[in-house]
C-alpha cells in the first residue's frame, strides 16, 4: 500500500536519509477517502513503518496552511438551539425531538429542553442571551461583529445539498456559501461535517462552505451525534 500511495523519491531517497539523523517532517494533504488511510502505520520497507522515519502532520486542504491560528473566542456570539418544542421535517418526515438540556446549561439557561431562537451574547462580559430576531442571513450582514456561532439542530444531505433543519426553514451548504461566517463555529448536528468526494471534484460540504465564508475553526459531527 505504501508503494502505491507514497512517491518513490520519498520512500527511496528522503526517508532512508532520515534514519541516521533527525526524522523527516512530512505534511500529508489527503484527498477524499485517502483521509481515512492510517498513514503512520504504512510499511515503507519490511519491518519499518512510516512513523519511524517521519514526523507526520495532516491537513484536509492546503488552505489550512495559510493564515494565523484561530483567535481566542471573545466578543459577540450567535446562538440557535432547536428544542423539543420545535418540529423540524426532512422531506415531509417529522424528526425526533432534540434534547438540548446540556446546551442550555452551557449558556446558563433554565433547565428545560425548549428551543432557543436566534440570540446574541456578549462573551467578553459573560452577559445573558438576548433575542436577535431575523434570520442567519440578516444577522451575518453585520460583518466582523460575530466571533462565535453555536447551533444545535438536525442535519443531513450530501455535498452542497447538506443542510441544517430548522423549523419552517432549511440552511443548505449552497446557501451558506454566500454568507460571511464567524471565526469559530460549533454545530451539534448530524452529518454536516461529513466530507465525501465521489465524483473526482473538490470535496464539498456545509463545513467547507463555512470555511470558505470566513470561519477559521469549525467543529461539526461527521456522523450521527447523540444528544449527550
C-alpha positions in Angstrom: 0.0 0.0 0.0 2.8 2.4 0.8 4.3 1.7 -2.6 1.0 2.7 -4.2 0.4 5.8 -2.1 3.9 7.3 -1.5 6.1 8.7 -4.3 9.2 6.5 -5.0 11.5 9.5 -4.4 10.1 9.8 -0.9 10.5 6.2 0.1 13.7 5.6 -1.8 15.7 8.7 -1.1 14.3 11.1 1.5 13.0 8.7 4.2 16.2 6.5 4.4 18.4 9.6 4.9 16.3 10.4 7.9 17.2 7.1 9.6 20.6 8.3 10.9 19.6 11.8 12.0 16.5 13.9 12.5 13.3 12.5 11.2 11.8 13.9 8.0 8.9 16.3 8.5 6.1 15.1 6.3 3.0 17.0 5.5 0.1 14.9 4.0 -2.9 16.7 2.5 -5.1 13.7 1.8 -7.8 13.9 -0.8 -11.2 12.4 -0.3 -11.2 8.9 1.1 -7.4 9.0 1.4 -8.0 11.0 4.6 -9.0 7.6 6.2 -5.7 5.9 5.5 -3.6 5.2 8.7 -0.5 6.9 7.2 1.7 6.4 10.2 1.3 2.6 10.0 2.3 2.2 6.4 5.2 -0.2 5.9 7.8 1.7 3.8 10.1 -1.4 3.9 9.8 -4.8 5.7 9.6 -4.1 9.4 9.8 -0.3 9.1 6.7 1.9 9.4 6.4 5.5 8.2 6.0 6.8 11.7 9.6 5.5 12.4 11.1 7.8 9.8 8.8 10.8 9.7 7.0 13.3 11.9 3.7 13.3 10.2 1.3 16.3 10.0 -2.1 16.0 8.2 -4.4 18.7 6.9 -7.6 18.2 4.8 -7.0 21.0 2.4 -3.9 23.1 1.7 -5.7 26.3 2.6 -5.3 25.2 6.2 -1.6 26.1 5.8 -2.2 29.8 5.4 -3.3 32.4 7.8 -3.0 32.8 11.5 -4.2 30.4 14.2 -7.9 31.0 15.2 -8.0 33.6 17.9 -9.5 33.1 21.3 -13.3 33.5 21.2 -14.4 36.8 22.6 -16.9 39.4 21.7 -20.4 38.7 20.4 -21.8 35.2 19.8 -24.8 33.9 17.9 -26.8 31.0 19.3 -29.6 29.0 17.8 -30.8 25.8 19.5 -33.6 23.7 18.1 -35.5 22.3 21.1 -38.1 19.6 21.8 -40.9 22.1 21.4 -40.0 22.8 17.7 -40.9 20.4 14.9 -38.5 20.1 12.0 -39.1 17.9 9.0 -36.9 16.4 6.2 -38.8 15.6 3.0 -42.1 15.6 4.9 -40.8 13.2 7.6 -41.0 14.5 11.2 -37.7 14.4 13.0 -37.2 13.2 16.6 -37.1 15.8 19.3 -33.7 17.2 20.3 -32.6 17.2 23.9 -30.7 20.4 24.3 -30.6 20.5 28.1 -26.8 20.4 28.1 -26.6 23.2 25.6 -29.0 25.3 27.6 -27.0 24.6 30.7 -23.8 25.8 29.0 -25.4 29.2 28.4 -26.8 29.2 32.0 -30.4 29.0 30.9 -33.2 27.5 32.9 -33.3 23.6 33.0 -35.5 22.7 30.0 -35.4 21.3 26.5 -37.3 24.1 24.8 -35.6 25.8 21.9 -33.6 29.0 21.8 -34.5 31.3 19.0 -31.6 33.1 17.3 -30.0 35.0 20.1 -26.9 37.0 20.9 -24.5 37.0 23.8 -21.5 39.2 24.8 -18.9 36.6 25.6 -16.3 39.2 26.8 -18.5 40.2 29.7 -20.3 36.9 30.1 -23.7 38.5 29.6 -27.1 37.0 29.3 -28.7 35.9 26.0 -30.8 38.4 24.1 -33.2 37.7 21.2 -31.5 38.7 17.9 -34.5 38.3 15.6 -34.5 37.7 11.9 -32.5 35.0 10.1 -28.9 34.0 10.0 -28.5 35.9 6.7 -29.9 39.0 8.4 -27.5 38.7 11.4 -24.5 37.9 9.3 -24.9 41.1 7.3 -23.1 42.7 10.3 -19.7 41.7 9.1 -17.0 41.5 11.7 -19.4 41.6 14.6 -19.8 38.0 15.4 -16.9 35.9 16.7 -18.7 32.6 17.7 -21.7 30.7 16.5 -23.4 27.8 18.3 -26.0 25.7 16.6 -27.9 22.6 17.7 -30.2 21.2 15.0 -30.8 18.1 12.9 -28.7 17.9 9.8 -28.5 15.7 6.7 -27.8 15.6 2.9 -24.7 15.3 0.8 -22.2 17.7 -0.7 -23.6 21.2 -1.2 -27.1 19.7 -0.5 -26.1 19.2 3.1 -28.4 21.2 5.4 -29.3 22.2 8.9 -33.0 21.5 9.5 -34.6 24.5 11.3 -38.4 24.6 11.8 -40.1 26.2 8.7 -36.6 26.7 7.2 -33.5 24.9 6.0 -30.0 26.2 5.7 -28.2 24.5 2.9 -24.4 24.4 2.2 -25.1 26.1 -1.1 -26.8 29.0 0.8 -24.2 29.0 3.5 -21.5 29.6 0.8 -22.9 33.0 0.1 -22.8 34.2 3.8 -20.0 35.5 5.9 -19.4 33.4 9.0 -17.9 34.0 12.4 -14.3 32.9 13.1 -15.4 29.9 15.3 -18.4 27.7 14.8 -19.8 24.8 16.8 -22.5 22.8 15.1 -24.1 20.0 17.1 -25.7 18.4 14.1 -25.6 15.0 12.4 -23.6 14.6 9.2 -22.9 18.2 8.3 -19.2 17.7 8.9 -19.1 14.7 6.6 -16.9 15.3 3.5 -17.5 12.9 0.6 -15.9 13.1 -2.8 -17.3 10.5 -5.1 -17.1 12.5 -8.4 -13.4 13.3 -8.6 -14.1 17.0 -7.8 -13.0 19.0 -4.7 -14.9 17.8 -1.6 -17.9 20.0 -0.8 -19.9 20.1 2.4 -21.5 22.5 4.8 -18.3 22.8 6.8 -16.3 23.6 3.6 -18.9 26.3 2.9 -18.4 27.9 6.3 -14.6 27.8 6.0 -14.9 29.4 2.6 -17.2 32.1 4.1 -14.7 33.2 6.7 -14.8 30.7 9.5 -11.4 29.6 10.8 -12.4 26.8 13.1 -15.5 24.6 12.7 -16.4 21.8 15.0 -19.1 19.5 13.5 -20.2 15.9 13.5 -19.2 13.6 10.6 -21.8 11.0 11.6 -24.8 10.6 13.9 -24.5 12.8 17.0 -26.0 11.7 20.3 -27.8 14.3 22.4 -25.2 13.8 25.1 
